[in-house]
Amino acid sequence: MIALGDSSYGETYCGAGRHLDERLADLGATRHGERLEIDAMETFMADDAALPWVEAWIPTLPATA
């Protein structure tokens, strides 16, 4: 799960990604790796943070995925 948010929003920072991640867990989904939260206030291009995360995340997937 990659969540994009703006840390100036306080408690709701990356809220949609957090809620979706929690809901998927409630429904029995299996997490492969930790959620990445990208702060738009600190990272101008979200893909600069997401690409290394995705490249590290792909090898953790089961061979059947």
FIZAMI-80689 format. One record per atom (N, C-alpha, C, CB): atom name; x, y, z; residue in three letters. Coordinates in nm, 4 decimals. Glycine has a CB too. Layout:
BEGIN
[node CA,[X,Y,Z],Ala],
...
END
This chain:
BEGIN
[node N,[0.0855,-0.1158,0.0000],Met],
[node CA,[0.0000,0.0000,0.0000],Met],
[node C,[0.0903,0.1224,0.0000],Met],
[node CB,[-0.0973,-0.0004,0.1219],Met],
[node N,[0.0656,0.2107,-0.0933],Ile],
[node CA,[0.1329,0.3399,-0.0952],Ile],
[node C,[0.0265,0.4450,-0.0697],Ile],
[node CB,[0.2084,0.3654,-0.2314],Ile],
[node N,[0.0478,0.5247,0.0345],Ala],
[node CA,[-0.0465,0.6302,0.0703],Ala],
[node C,[0.0217,0.7660,0.0508],Ala],
[node CB,[-0.0965,0.6132,0.2177],Ala],
[node N,[-0.0456,0.8553,-0.0165],Leu],
[node CA,[0.0059,0.9895,-0.0382],Leu],
[node C,[-0.0755,1.0858,0.0460],Leu],
[node CB,[0.0011,1.0286,-0.1888],Leu],
[node N,[-0.0082,1.1727,0.1176],Gly],
[node CA,[-0.0789,1.2681,0.2019],Gly],
[node C,[0.0015,1.3943,0.2228],Gly],
[node CB,[-0.1122,1.2059,0.3351],Gly],
[node N,[-0.0573,1.4853,0.2973],Asp],
[node CA,[0.0021,1.6141,0.3304],Asp],
[node C,[0.0069,1.6223,0.4822],Asp],
[node CB,[-0.0791,1.7344,0.2680],Asp],
[node N,[0.1274,1.6211,0.5392],Ser],
[node CA,[0.1422,1.6149,0.6839],Ser],
[node C,[0.0831,1.7357,0.7551],Ser],
[node CB,[0.2870,1.6021,0.7194],Ser],
[node N,[0.0563,1.8433,0.6841],Ser],
[node CA,[-0.0038,1.9603,0.7476],Ser],
[node C,[-0.1497,1.9342,0.7866],Ser],
[node CB,[0.0045,2.0811,0.6538],Ser],
[node N,[-0.2068,1.8212,0.7416],Tyr],
[node CA,[-0.3438,1.7859,0.7776],Tyr],
[node C,[-0.3518,1.7074,0.9081],Tyr],
[node CB,[-0.4068,1.7059,0.6664],Tyr],
[node N,[-0.2398,1.6905,0.9759],Gly],
[node CA,[-0.2381,1.6292,1.1086],Gly],
[node C,[-0.2857,1.4868,1.1118],Gly],
[node CB,[-0.3204,1.7082,1.2008],Gly],
[node N,[-0.3899,1.4608,1.1902],Glu],
[node CA,[-0.4372,1.3243,1.2138],Glu],
[node C,[-0.4928,1.2560,1.0900],Glu],
[node CB,[-0.5418,1.3256,1.3195],Glu],
[node N,[-0.5315,1.3326,0.9896],Thr],
[node CA,[-0.5866,1.2715,0.8687],Thr],
[node C,[-0.4795,1.2462,0.7623],Thr],
[node CB,[-0.6959,1.3601,0.8114],Thr],
[node N,[-0.3537,1.2735,0.7957],Tyr],
[node CA,[-0.2423,1.2506,0.7031],Tyr],
[node C,[-0.2451,1.1065,0.6532],Tyr],
[node CB,[-0.1065,1.2817,0.7714],Tyr],
[node N,[-0.2476,1.0881,0.5248],Cys],
[node CA,[-0.2525,0.9566,0.4587],Cys],
[node C,[-0.3731,0.8747,0.5049],Cys],
[node CB,[-0.1230,0.8785,0.4862],Cys],
[node N,[-0.4780,0.9425,0.5430],Gly],
[node CA,[-0.5953,0.8772,0.5992],Gly],
[node C,[-0.6601,0.7757,0.5073],Gly],
[node CB,[-0.6951,0.9792,0.6360],Gly],
[node N,[-0.6747,0.8086,0.3807],Ala],
[node CA,[-0.7393,0.7149,0.2883],Ala],
[node C,[-0.6581,0.5862,0.2768],Ala],
[node CB,[-0.7569,0.7793,0.1493],Ala],
[node N,[-0.5276,0.5985,0.2639],Gly],
[node CA,[-0.4423,0.4798,0.2542],Gly],
[node C,[-0.4454,0.3977,0.3814],Gly],
[node CB,[-0.2996,0.5198,0.2229],Gly],
[node N,[-0.4450,0.4645,0.4966],Arg],
[node CA,[-0.4507,0.3934,0.6249],Arg],
[node C,[-0.5836,0.3195,0.6394],Arg],
[node CB,[-0.4315,0.4918,0.7426],Arg],
[node N,[-0.6932,0.3866,0.6072],His],
[node CA,[-0.8243,0.3235,0.6184],His],
[node C,[-0.8385,0.2046,0.5236],His],
[node CB,[-0.9336,0.4254,0.5902],His],
[node N,[-0.7915,0.2204,0.4004],Leu],
[node CA,[-0.7992,0.1099,0.3045],Leu],
[node C,[-0.7131,-0.0073,0.3504],Leu],
[node CB,[-0.7552,0.1565,0.1645],Leu],
[node N,[-0.5950,0.0228,0.4004],Asp],
[node CA,[-0.5055,-0.0815,0.4504],Asp],
[node C,[-0.5722,-0.1576,0.5656],Asp],
[node CB,[-0.3710,-0.0201,0.4968],Asp],
[node N,[-0.6344,-0.0848,0.6577],Glu],
[node CA,[-0.7038,-0.1485,0.7703],Glu],
[node C,[-0.8227,-0.2318,0.7225],Glu],
[node CB,[-0.7514,-0.0423,0.8705],Glu],
[node N,[-0.8966,-0.1786,0.6273],Arg],
[node CA,[-1.0145,-0.2508,0.5768],Arg],
[node C,[-0.9737,-0.3797,0.5072],Arg],
[node CB,[-1.0948,-0.1622,0.4801],Arg],
[node N,[-0.8682,-0.3738,0.4269],Leu],
[node CA,[-0.8200,-0.4947,0.3601],Leu],
[node C,[-0.7773,-0.5992,0.4629],Leu],
[node CB,[-0.7025,-0.4614,0.2659],Leu],
[node N,[-0.7111,-0.5553,0.5699],Ala],
[node CA,[-0.6712,-0.6484,0.6760],Ala],
[node C,[-0.7946,-0.7091,0.7428],Ala],
[node CB,[-0.5833,-0.5766,0.7812],Ala],
[node N,[-0.8967,-0.6253,0.7672],Asp],
[node CA,[-1.0208,-0.6753,0.8277],Asp],
[node C,[-1.0871,-0.7821,0.7405],Asp],
[node CB,[-1.1186,-0.5596,0.8512],Asp],
[node N,[-1.0700,-0.7696,0.6099],Leu],
[node CA,[-1.1305,-0.8637,0.5161],Leu],
[node C,[-1.0438,-0.9876,0.4924],Leu],
[node CB,[-1.1571,-0.7945,0.3845],Leu],
[node N,[-0.9295,-0.9939,0.5594],Gly],
[node CA,[-0.8449,-1.1121,0.5505],Gly],
[node C,[-0.7305,-1.1037,0.4511],Gly],
[node CB,[-0.9277,-1.2268,0.5162],Gly],
[node N,[-0.7060,-0.9870,0.3980],Ala],
[node CA,[-0.5956,-0.9723,0.3022],Ala],
[node C,[-0.4622,-0.9970,0.3729],Ala],
[node CB,[-0.5972,-0.8306,0.2370],Ala],
[node N,[-0.3664,-1.0474,0.2985],Thr],
[node CA,[-0.2328,-1.0712,0.3508],Thr],
[node C,[-0.1421,-0.9576,0.3068],Thr],
[node CB,[-0.1775,-1.2080,0.3032],Thr],
[node N,[-0.0779,-0.8952,0.4026],Arg],
[node CA,[0.0129,-0.7835,0.3717],Arg],
[node C,[0.1490,-0.8392,0.3315],Arg],
[node CB,[0.0270,-0.6868,0.4940],Arg],
[node N,[0.2036,-0.7824,0.2267],His],
[node CA,[0.3394,-0.8145,0.1832],His],
[node C,[0.4196,-0.6861,0.1910],His],
[node CB,[0.3421,-0.8755,0.0376],His],
[node N,[0.4860,-0.6667,0.3038],Gly],
[node CA,[0.5625,-0.5456,0.3266],Gly],
[node C,[0.4805,-0.4429,0.4031],Gly],
[node CB,[0.6101,-0.4873,0.1945],Gly],
[node N,[0.5461,-0.3356,0.4394],Glu],
[node CA,[0.4836,-0.2289,0.5161],Glu],
[node C,[0.4262,-0.1220,0.4236],Glu],
[node CB,[0.5844,-0.1669,0.6131],Glu],
[node N,[0.3292,-0.0508,0.4725],Arg],
[node CA,[0.2691,0.0594,0.3971],Arg],
[node C,[0.3726,0.1718,0.3842],Arg],
[node CB,[0.1379,0.1113,0.4671],Arg],
[node N,[0.3787,0.2299,0.2669],Leu],
[node CA,[0.4630,0.3463,0.2429],Leu],
[node C,[0.3751,0.4693,0.2478],Leu],
[node CB,[0.5378,0.3361,0.1067],Leu],
[node N,[0.4113,0.5647,0.3326],Glu],
[node CA,[0.3394,0.6911,0.3407],Glu],
[node C,[0.4304,0.8007,0.2871],Glu],
[node CB,[0.2940,0.7219,0.4871],Glu],
[node N,[0.3832,0.8697,0.1852],Ile],
[node CA,[0.4619,0.9750,0.1212],Ile],
[node C,[0.4004,1.1092,0.1573],Ile],
[node CB,[0.4677,0.9559,-0.0339],Ile],
[node N,[0.4839,1.1973,0.2102],Asp],
[node CA,[0.4396,1.3302,0.2498],Asp],
[node C,[0.4627,1.4271,0.1340],Asp],
[node CB,[0.5140,1.3778,0.3779],Asp],
[node N,[0.3543,1.4780,0.0789],Ala],
[node CA,[0.3629,1.5709,-0.0338],Ala],
[node C,[0.4298,1.7026,0.0060],Ala],
[node CB,[0.2236,1.5984,-0.0898],Ala],
[node N,[0.4361,1.7312,0.1349],Met],
[node CA,[0.5036,1.8525,0.1816],Met],
[node C,[0.6555,1.8378,0.1748],Met],
[node CB,[0.4605,1.8854,0.3251],Met],
[node N,[0.7044,1.7135,0.1754],Glu],
[node CA,[0.8480,1.6885,0.1752],Glu],
[node C,[0.8993,1.6295,0.0443],Glu],
[node CB,[0.8828,1.5969,0.2877],Glu],
[node N,[0.8120,1.5619,-0.0289],Thr],
[node CA,[0.8525,1.4927,-0.1519],Thr],
[node C,[0.7769,1.5521,-0.2689],Thr],
[node CB,[0.8268,1.3395,-0.1421],Thr],
[node N,[0.8472,1.6267,-0.3526],Phe],
[node CA,[0.7835,1.6933,-0.4663],Phe],
[node C,[0.7309,1.5922,-0.5673],Phe],
[node CB,[0.8818,1.7884,-0.5342],Phe],
[node N,[0.8103,1.4915,-0.5973],Met],
[node CA,[0.7707,1.3880,-0.6929],Met],
[node C,[0.7510,1.2577,-0.6163],Met],
[node CB,[0.8776,1.3711,-0.8068],Met],
[node N,[0.6261,1.2165,-0.6030],Ala],
[node CA,[0.5948,1.0969,-0.5249],Ala],
[node C,[0.6662,0.9732,-0.5784],Ala],
[node CB,[0.4449,1.0731,-0.5240],Ala],
[node N,[0.6861,0.9664,-0.7080],Asp],
[node CA,[0.7516,0.8487,-0.7645],Asp],
[node C,[0.8973,0.8368,-0.7197],Asp],
[node CB,[0.7447,0.8534,-0.9164],Asp],
[node N,[0.9606,0.9481,-0.6785],Asp],
[node CA,[1.0971,0.9401,-0.6260],Asp],
[node C,[1.1021,0.8548,-0.4992],Asp],
[node CB,[1.1518,1.0810,-0.5972],Asp],
[node N,[0.9976,0.8591,-0.4194],Ala],
[node CA,[0.9904,0.7770,-0.2985],Ala],
[node C,[0.9308,0.6399,-0.3281],Ala],
[node CB,[0.9078,0.8479,-0.1909],Ala],
[node N,[0.8357,0.6345,-0.4196],Ala],
[node CA,[0.7633,0.5096,-0.4456],Ala],
[node C,[0.8466,0.4077,-0.5224],Ala],
[node CB,[0.6366,0.5388,-0.5226],Ala],
[node N,[0.9249,0.4501,-0.6184],Leu],
[node CA,[0.9975,0.3551,-0.7031],Leu],
[node C,[1.0911,0.2643,-0.6244],Leu],
[node CB,[1.0767,0.4298,-0.8072],Leu],
[node N,[1.1763,0.3170,-0.5353],Pro],
[node CA,[1.2618,0.2249,-0.4588],Pro],
[node C,[1.1807,0.1303,-0.3702],Pro],
[node CB,[1.3597,0.3040,-0.3727],Pro],
[node N,[1.0679,0.1799,-0.3167],Trp],
[node CA,[0.9822,0.0961,-0.2329],Trp],
[node C,[0.9251,-0.0181,-0.3161],Trp],
[node CB,[0.8680,0.1795,-0.1695],Trp],
[node N,[0.8749,0.0126,-0.4348],Val],
[node CA,[0.8165,-0.0897,-0.5219],Val],
[node C,[0.9236,-0.1909,-0.5638],Val],
[node CB,[0.7518,-0.0246,-0.6469],Val],
[node N,[1.0414,-0.1425,-0.5969],Glu],
[node CA,[1.1488,-0.2331,-0.6391],Glu],
[node C,[1.1888,-0.3284,-0.5265],Glu],
[node CB,[1.2711,-0.1526,-0.6855],Glu],
[node N,[1.1826,-0.2844,-0.4017],Ala],
[node CA,[1.2123,-0.3708,-0.2878],Ala],
[node C,[1.0935,-0.4611,-0.2543],Ala],
[node CB,[1.2504,-0.2863,-0.1656],Ala],
[node N,[0.9720,-0.4144,-0.2850],Trp],
[node CA,[0.8502,-0.4860,-0.2508],Trp],
[node C,[0.8209,-0.6032,-0.3459],Trp],
[node CB,[0.7338,-0.3900,-0.2509],Trp],
[node N,[0.8472,-0.5866,-0.4721],Ile],
[node CA,[0.8143,-0.6895,-0.5722],Ile],
[node C,[0.8740,-0.8257,-0.5360],Ile],
[node CB,[0.8645,-0.6463,-0.7105],Ile],
[node N,[1.0005,-0.8343,-0.4960],Pro],
[node CA,[1.0555,-0.9665,-0.4632],Pro],
[node C,[0.9900,-1.0331,-0.3413],Pro],
[node CB,[1.2033,-0.9540,-0.4387],Pro],
[node N,[0.9148,-0.9605,-0.2604],Thr],
[node CA,[0.8492,-1.0209,-0.1451],Thr],
[node C,[0.7195,-1.0911,-0.1815],Thr],
[node CB,[0.8221,-0.9162,-0.0412],Thr],
[node N,[0.6711,-1.0719,-0.3028],Leu],
[node CA,[0.5460,-1.1330,-0.3445],Leu],
[node C,[0.5638,-1.2830,-0.3666],Leu],
[node CB,[0.4938,-1.0661,-0.4719],Leu],
[node N,[0.4634,-1.3590,-0.3320],Pro],
[node CA,[0.4712,-1.5038,-0.3586],Pro],
[node C,[0.4802,-1.5292,-0.5093],Pro],
[node CB,[0.3475,-1.5776,-0.2986],Pro],
[node N,[0.5400,-1.6382,-0.5449],Ala],
[node CA,[0.5577,-1.6720,-0.6867],Ala],
[node C,[0.4233,-1.6879,-0.7588],Ala],
[node CB,[0.6393,-1.8012,-0.7000],Ala],
[node N,[0.3175,-1.7171,-0.6875],Thr],
[node CA,[0.1871,-1.7375,-0.7494],Thr],
[node C,[0.1083,-1.6074,-0.7685],Thr],
[node CB,[0.1066,-1.8333,-0.6660],Thr],
[node N,[0.1615,-1.4958,-0.7200],Ala],
[node CA,[0.0881,-1.3683,-0.7297],Ala],
[node C,[0.0870,-1.3140,-0.8701],Ala],
[node CB,[0.1482,-1.2653,-0.6369],Ala],
END
